Every structure is written in C-alpha cells, then in structure tokens.
Amino acid sequence: MFVRSYAKVNLNLGVIGKRWDGYHEISSLVTKISLYDSIYLKKSDKLSIKCNDKSIPTDSGNIIAKTFKIMQSKYPVIKGIKVNLYKNIPSGAGLGGGSSNAAAFLNAVDFLYSLRMDFSEKKDIMASIGSDTVFFLYNQPAIMRGRGEVIEPVIIDTGFYLLLVKPPISISTGEVYNSGNLALTPEDALSNMQTHYTYSDILKQSYNNLESAVFPKYDVIETIKEKLLDRGADVSLLSGSGATVYGIFSSRKIMESAFEYFIVNFNDCFVKKAVNIN
C-alpha cells in the first residue's frame, strides 16, 4: 500500500500563554501543501521501518513506531507492518513532517487490517502522540487551538503558490516556546478568526508570534524572510517554530523568479515550490 504524507504551513500562529500542563495555548490557521513524504506499507509479522533519511530514527524513537505501539495495544490483530518511508519533508522545519507521517500511518494500518476505527478514536490516539498530529487526520484547512489538538475545519476559497526556504539548521520547538523573547497574543485579539478565508484575508491575518523568539538567535531566517518579500512574495512567514520560512505568491511567474534567485544565492538551503491543498 502507498500513501502520501503531506506537509503543512501555519498561515498564522498566535500564542496566548502557558497552560497548566506545561504546553502553550495557541490559535493557528493551518493548511496542507503539495510537498509530501511517500510511505509504502505491507503486512508483516513485526514492525520494521526503513527510511532514506539517515537522520531519522527507525527504532522505537520513530513517531510511526510510537503510533504502532498504541494501535497494537488496542487491536492485537495487528501483528506487524513493513514500512518504507521516503522523506521529502525536512525534519526540524516547522512543516509537520513527523506528525503527518503518524496520521498517514494510522489511516493506512486501519485500512490494511480492516479495523474500521472511529474517527474520535483516531483523534485520541493522535493527540496522545503529539500536539499537531490531529490536524493531519483532516482533509481541509483548519484552525488549531489548545496545544494544537483542537481542530476547527475552515474553508480557503483560493489556491496560491508557495516557496519554501529552510536553512541547514534545525530548531527545537521546546527551546522556542521557552524563550524569554516569546511574544504573546491576547486571547481577545484572536476573535477575527473566521470559518471562510479569501486570499486577501490570509494576507491581512499573517503573523507568527514565534518569530520574535527565533529571529534574534537565527538571523539567517530573518534574512530569508526579507529576501522573499524583496523577490515579490505578497507575504512571508516562519512556519511553526521554523526553521522553514515561506513566501506566498499569487503569480506563478513571480514565484518561479524567486525560486531561481534562492537556488543561486542560498544554495545551502532546502528550496521547494508548492501549492496549498484545499
């Protein structure tokens, strides 16, 4: 069986404050994008994971292995899965690659073993795995609330082009959230979150509170944002806690020109073209 595991970008991200459980309360408009990892699965007598990216663990530390362990405890009929994971989504990028892998794997195993899992059960499993994993069970953009596990699907009525640029660094999400430079957004300032978004709405509501914590430590990331705007992006933003910065373009021609610029001038960076998925 073959499944695609799509990346995401945060079109905005507000941090309200720290919760009782140590996590931070957030509100974020999120959409899947056309960049994806490929996962090949086959029934087996045990779990085995192979990955083209040698920096990704293939033992119990892999998020797929963690998902498998929970599923097997609930459904003993699951004996094993042979997994071949081909990574296109870089790790430490703020693009949700690992979380997406977990959700794609869960749905695939549900199908392979004919488990007919209830959607609410899938959400519970994903929420126990990570903060933003629940979003990847949905097939449309959404607002993430709570620590990322509360999902409110929304409509984005337009397509747009994205250029993703990630420098060769990885950023710890925990490090960013515990930074003394973290900006907070008052909860009442998030009242403009909608259920339907136009392109203009997305541009007007573009912000990421985590930039204030990331930019002072990684000036190359702020430079990338500035260059994306210089090259014609209508808006540029850090995705999640980074290290990826993306630009949104209404024109494919302008995006292609920006792509050529970054390929030449930022040749040590991951540079990828994408579109949003609605």
C-alpha positions in Angstrom: 0.0 0.0 0.0 1.2 3.5 -0.8 0.1 6.7 1.0 1.2 10.3 0.7 2.0 12.2 3.9 1.5 15.9 3.3 3.4 18.8 4.9 1.7 21.9 6.3 2.3 25.5 6.8 1.0 27.8 9.6 -0.7 30.8 7.8 -0.8 32.5 11.2 0.1 31.4 14.7 -0.9 33.2 17.9 0.5 32.1 21.3 -1.9 33.0 24.1 0.0 31.8 27.1 1.3 28.8 29.1 -1.2 26.1 30.1 -1.4 24.1 33.3 0.2 21.1 31.7 3.3 23.0 30.6 2.3 23.4 26.9 1.3 26.7 25.4 -2.2 27.7 24.3 -2.2 28.5 20.6 -4.5 29.5 17.8 -3.3 28.9 14.3 -4.7 28.8 10.8 -3.1 25.8 9.0 -3.2 24.3 5.5 -1.7 21.2 3.9 0.6 21.8 1.0 1.6 19.7 -2.0 5.0 18.7 -0.6 4.7 15.1 0.8 6.6 12.1 2.1 5.9 8.7 0.5 5.1 5.8 2.8 5.0 2.2 1.5 3.4 -0.3 3.8 2.9 -4.1 3.8 1.6 -6.5 6.4 4.3 -8.4 8.2 4.9 -10.4 11.4 6.6 -7.5 13.1 7.2 -3.7 12.7 10.2 -2.7 10.6 11.0 0.8 9.4 13.4 1.8 6.6 14.0 5.4 5.7 16.1 7.2 3.1 17.0 10.0 5.5 19.6 8.6 7.9 19.0 11.3 10.4 15.5 9.9 11.1 15.4 7.1 13.7 14.0 3.8 12.6 13.7 2.3 16.1 11.2 2.9 18.9 12.1 6.6 18.7 10.3 7.0 15.4 6.8 8.5 15.6 5.5 5.7 13.4 6.7 3.2 15.9 5.0 5.1 18.7 1.8 5.1 16.8 2.1 1.4 16.0 2.6 0.5 19.7 -0.6 2.3 20.7 -2.6 0.8 17.9 -1.3 -2.8 18.6 -2.2 -2.4 22.3 -5.8 -1.6 21.3 -6.0 -4.1 18.3 -4.0 -7.3 19.0 -4.9 -8.5 15.4 -2.2 -6.1 14.2 0.9 -8.3 14.1 3.3 -6.1 12.2 3.9 -3.7 9.3 6.9 -3.3 7.0 7.3 0.4 6.4 9.5 2.1 3.8 9.5 5.8 4.4 10.8 8.2 1.7 11.3 11.6 3.2 10.9 14.8 1.1 9.8 16.9 4.1 12.9 18.0 6.0 13.0 17.5 9.8 13.2 20.4 12.2 11.4 22.5 9.6 8.1 23.5 11.1 6.3 21.7 8.3 4.8 18.9 10.4 6.6 16.0 8.7 6.7 13.6 11.6 3.1 14.4 12.7 1.9 13.8 9.2 3.7 10.5 9.0 2.0 9.3 12.2 -1.5 10.2 10.9 -0.9 8.7 7.4 0.4 5.5 9.0 -2.6 5.3 11.4 -5.1 5.6 8.5 -3.1 3.1 6.4 -3.0 0.4 9.1 -6.7 1.0 9.8 -7.3 0.1 6.1 -4.8 -2.7 5.8 -6.3 -4.6 8.9 -9.9 -3.5 8.2 -10.2 -2.1 11.8 -12.9 0.4 10.9 -11.7 2.7 13.6 -14.0 5.5 14.8 -12.7 9.0 13.9 -12.9 10.1 17.5 -10.6 7.2 18.5 -8.1 8.2 15.8 -8.1 11.7 17.2 -7.5 10.5 20.7 -4.5 8.4 19.6 -3.0 11.2 17.6 -3.5 13.7 20.5 -1.5 11.3 22.7 1.3 11.2 20.2 1.9 14.9 19.6 0.4 18.4 19.6 -0.4 19.0 15.9 -0.9 15.4 14.8 -4.7 15.6 14.9 -4.8 18.1 12.1 -3.4 15.6 9.6 -6.5 13.4 10.0 -8.5 16.1 8.3 -8.6 16.7 4.5 -9.1 20.5 4.6 -7.5 23.6 6.2 -8.3 24.2 9.8 -7.8 26.4 12.9 -5.8 24.6 15.6 -6.5 25.6 19.1 -5.5 24.3 22.6 -2.0 22.9 22.3 -2.8 22.0 18.7 -5.1 19.1 19.3 -8.4 21.0 19.0 -9.3 21.3 15.3 -11.9 23.5 13.6 -12.1 22.9 9.8 -12.4 26.0 7.7 -12.6 26.9 4.0 -9.9 28.7 2.0 -11.6 29.6 -1.3 -8.4 30.1 -3.3 -5.2 28.5 -4.4 -1.8 30.1 -4.2 1.8 29.4 -4.8 4.4 28.9 -2.0 8.1 29.0 -2.0 9.7 27.2 1.0 13.2 28.0 2.1 14.9 26.2 5.0 18.5 26.9 6.0 20.6 24.0 7.1 19.6 24.3 10.8 17.0 22.5 13.0 15.2 24.4 15.7 13.8 22.8 18.9 10.2 23.7 19.4 10.6 23.5 23.1 13.5 25.9 23.0 11.5 28.4 21.1 8.4 28.3 23.4 10.6 28.6 26.5 12.5 31.6 25.1 12.3 34.8 27.1 11.7 36.6 23.8 8.4 34.8 23.0 5.6 37.3 22.1 2.1 36.6 23.4 -1.2 37.4 21.7 -4.2 38.4 24.0 -7.0 35.9 23.5 -9.5 38.6 22.6 -7.2 39.6 19.7 -7.9 36.3 18.1 -11.6 37.0 17.7 -11.2 37.7 14.0 -10.6 34.0 13.2 -13.1 33.0 10.6 -14.7 29.9 9.0 -14.1 31.1 5.4 -10.9 32.8 4.1 -10.2 34.6 0.9 -6.7 35.4 -0.4 -7.0 38.9 1.0 -8.0 37.5 4.4 -4.9 35.3 4.5 -2.6 38.2 3.7 -4.2 40.5 6.3 -4.1 37.9 9.1 -0.5 36.8 8.5 1.6 36.7 11.7 3.6 34.3 13.8 4.3 35.1 17.5 7.3 32.7 17.4 9.3 34.9 15.1 10.2 37.2 18.0 11.9 34.2 19.7 13.5 32.7 16.5 14.9 35.8 14.6 17.2 37.1 17.4 19.0 33.7 17.5 19.0 32.8 13.8 19.5 36.0 11.8 19.7 34.0 8.5 16.0 33.1 9.0 15.0 36.8 9.2 17.2 37.5 6.2 15.3 34.8 4.2 12.0 36.4 5.1 13.2 39.8 3.9 14.5 38.3 0.6 11.3 36.5 -0.1 9.4 39.8 0.3 12.1 41.6 -1.9 11.5 38.9 -4.6 7.8 39.6 -4.8 6.1 37.5 -2.1 2.8 39.0 -1.0 3.6 37.8 2.5 6.4 35.8 4.1 6.2 34.0 7.4 8.0 31.5 9.6 6.1 28.2 9.6 5.5 26.9 13.1 8.7 27.3 15.1 10.8 27.0 11.9 13.3 26.7 10.5 11.3 27.0 7.3 10.3 30.4 6.0 7.8 30.5 3.2 6.5 33.2 0.8 3.0 33.3 -0.7 2.6 34.4 -4.3 -0.5 35.0 -6.3 1.6 34.8 -9.5 3.4 31.6 -10.6 5.8 33.7 -12.8 6.9 35.8 -9.8 7.3 32.7 -7.6 9.4 31.0 -10.3 11.7 34.0 -10.5 12.1 34.0 -6.7 12.8 30.2 -6.9 15.7 30.8 -9.3 17.1 33.6 -7.1 17.2 31.3 -4.0 18.6 28.4 -5.8 21.6 30.5 -6.9 22.0 32.7 -3.8 21.0 30.3 -1.0 22.4 27.1 -2.4 22.9 25.5 1.0 19.2 25.8 1.8 16.3 23.5 1.1 14.3 25.4 -1.5 11.0 24.0 -2.7 8.0 25.1 -4.7 4.5 24.1 -3.5 0.8 25.0 -3.6 -1.8 24.9 -0.9 -4.3 22.0 -0.7 -7.9 22.9 0.0 
